[in-house]
Amino acid sequence: MMRKCLFILLAMATLTAGAAKPRKKAAKKAAVAKVDTIDIRKFSYLMGRINTEGLKPYLVQQKGVDTTYMAQFVEGFRQGEMTVADKQAKARIAGMEIYDDVVKRVMPGLSKQVDESGCTMDRELFVKGFLDGLTETPADISKDSAIVLVQKNMDFYTRTAMEKKYGQNRIEGEEFLKANLKKDSVQQTASGLQYKVITMGSGAKPAKDQKVKVNYEGRLINGTVFDSSYRRKQPATFGVGQVIKGWTEALQMMPVGSKWELYIPQELAYGAREQSKIPPFSCLIFTVELLDIVK
């Protein structure tokens, strides 16, 4: 009734104003295209229904929900807010999920690294340490000190494992270099780098911060070629200080136009790292031809 009165008063005000002052002709309103529509209540229902598309795969893949228990999911959805019991259950489930991750993925990965050294990790003590750290149980060692000790031991286990697996490469490389040094024209620097001059160039010697263009071939002491710019028919360009130590040292001694053969100890090459076709602790032989210093 109040709204009807309001509309009548507005209409009367418009007529009164029209009597005092002629109104301009109203502009025609643009016609609204007529479309078939549905009741807003049905629209709401259908909109909700189509928005479940892809939900089940998401629940399975991202939330780990077993769709056998969709009735429980619906119950939780209707409930909305979590009760104390729900929060407790959620924490317990998270604990089981993390246990599964730690015991089936994290620890086996760590154990594999340690086992290769000849030692074996204690699963029960690992889990106990994990829980004590999580619950901040007092210990006789600080967290920072524990990190340092663990890192030192992991480095030891890794070196021991690498030595067991690839130590023969290091021994063979040392024997090769010892015999090689007795050959004519082979020279050795203070670092242990050996080299033989095939051609001595007459150009400038590159500095560590410069770039050079070279042709080269690299091989293992058994003769296996692992890299060659000659085979690619394309010289390589790189920074003198951006390669292995043996190369960096040799390049700074070579005048442009030189062609040398380098015999590089593993500690001046890749050491314990496995590099593509190069096994750890490998002594390397390179034929290097210094073509130019790149300006």
Buried (B, 14 or more C-beta within 10 A) or exposed (E): EEEEEEEEEEEEEEEEEEEEEEEEEEEEEEEEEEEEEEEEEEEEEEEEEEEEEEEEEEBEEEEEBEEEEEEEBEEEEEEEEEEEEEEEEEEEEEEEEEEEEBBEEEBEEBBEEBBBBEEEBEEEEBBEBBEEEEEEEEEEEEEEEEEEEEEEEBEEBBEBBBBEBBEEBBEBBBEBBEEBEEEEEBEBEEEBBBBBBEEEBEBEBBEEEBBBBBBBBBBBBEEEEBBBBEEEEEBBEBBBBEBBBBBBBBBBBBEBBBBBBBBBBBBBBBBBEEBEEBBBBBBBBBBBBBBBBEE
